[in-house]
């Protein structure tokens, strides 16, 4: 997925997956997934996507500070 964040284009196919977490099963309207990526420049991004009744009803890629990325990773250990 290519997405523009703060004026810069990022491509998840070129980033490294740090951790991926799935909640629920495929097709579950309440299910969703979160994937933490790190870009070549060291910036972190959280990709989210889910069912129509989930917290992430639309596909999204958001920038995270390093500390927030570390906290997310710890919460999802």
Secondary structure, 3 states (H helix, E strand, C coil): CEEEECCEEEEHHHCEEEEEEEECCCCCCCCEEEEEEECCCCCEEEEEEECCCCCCCCCEEEEECHHHHHHHHHHCC
